[in-house]
């Protein structure tokens, strides 16, 4: 991950995090994945060990016992083609039944462990050749980096902890180990397998606990490395939203165009309905051309103020109807007719306006 110059005092933005994730830079602990996979693999081995032991025992008994096998009583060391093919097929079938469950559980554990850390990432470009990875200077920098020094210290700590755990486990079972001298070979094998299995499980648990610390360190280091300078944040905002000056100019032009449209639309209106100051809706009704009154302009805040000002300049009546104004502003777009459920309320306003002007109320043809 490239380092950026400057004072990295700001937390990384969501866009920065997503950009780094797409490049494969995430907080990850290889020790955590390995340790947890080891523990889950041992658990899977414990669950499938019975079938695997039965397979190995049966195989050893057939191969070393000198007994005939199969329905036809074939010799145990027959070398003809048919016997060899039959033995091979039987061996592969039994091996698959014994090993495939274990391999499937380990595979599922490996996928789950990695998804727990970083989630799903598809990065085909990581498989492409990268000559910078074999650069000797870059390699020396990585060797003597703080991360590798911490990894060396952590590796020595892991060796010491694992040795201590193994020593304590074996020392605690010293009497049982010495007592195996009087046991039969199968009993010794079973005892040693159980002792080694549980010792390995305890060592794996110790590795997982250490790996949690390593993951915490990797997460802290990742958050520190991806911090951004104020200049980087400004550049990101500029790239995402554009130049602030250009944005301000664009908004000014849009505002000017909107005001220009109002200057042409509002003088055509018959009445302006307000709320009384926050919202303004200009309505026009020409019975010869329109089936229903239409909204020629509407706005809130500054735009509403501009509509009221234009209405006063052109002598257009302004009627305060807060509920009607809010409903028309919310439900009707500019240059669209009013809905049928608002006919009565708008007709009442228009009748009042025509009465105020001393004009006859128009009727649709």
Secondary structure, DSSP 4 states (H G I P E B T S, - for coil): -----S---BPPPHHHHHHHHHTT-----HHHHHHHHHHHHHHHHHHHHHHHHHHHHHHHHHHHH---BTTTTB-TT--SHHHHHHHHHHHHHHHHHHHHHHHHHHHHHHHHHHHHHH-----GGGGS--GGGG-HHHHHHHHTSHHHHHHHHHHHHHHHHHHHHHHHHHHHTHHHHHHGGGS-HHHHHHHHHHHHHHHHHHHHHHHHHHHHHHHHHHHHHHHHHT-B-HHHHHHHHHHHH--HHHHHHHHHHHHHHHHHHHHHHGGG-SEEEESSSSEEEEEE--TTT-SS-EEEEEEETHHHHHHHHHHHHTT-EEEE-HHHHHHHHHH--TT-BPPGGGHHHHHHHHHHHHHHHT-PPP---
